[in-house]
């Protein structure tokens, strides 16, 4: 069995026309199936 190819990632314009909130919205609309951020598992020694 062959793993399905991931869909290509769409990048927002990098010409300064979008601010960070707009870039996040662009990512949510165009790359909703791509993981954006993963929190690190806390280590027991980090308490």
N, C-alpha and C positions, 0 to 999 in steps of 0.2 A: 504494500500500500504506500502511496506517495502522499506526503503531507501537502495540504493545500498551500498555494503560494499566498503570502499575505498581500492584502491590497496595497497599492502604492500610497505613500503619504503625500498629502497636499500641503505645501508650505505657504504661509501667508506672505504677502508682499513685504520685502525688506527695505523699501524705499523711504521709510519714516512716515508713511501715511496712516499707520495703525499704532495706537498706544497699547500697552500691555493688556488692559481689559478687552480690547477689541481683538487682540491676537488670541486670547484665551477663548473668546466667542468663536472666532474663525476655526480654531482647533476643534471645538465641540461640534461645530456644524459639519466640518469636512473630514474629520478624523475621529469620529465617535467610537470606532472600534479599535483604536490604537491606545495603548496604555500611556497616560500622560505623566503620572507620578506614582511612585510606590514608596510608602513609609517603611523605614527600616524597622525590623523587629527589635524591640528593646531587649537589651542584655540584662540578665539578673544583677550584674555588677553595676549597672547604671542607676540603680535606685539610690 
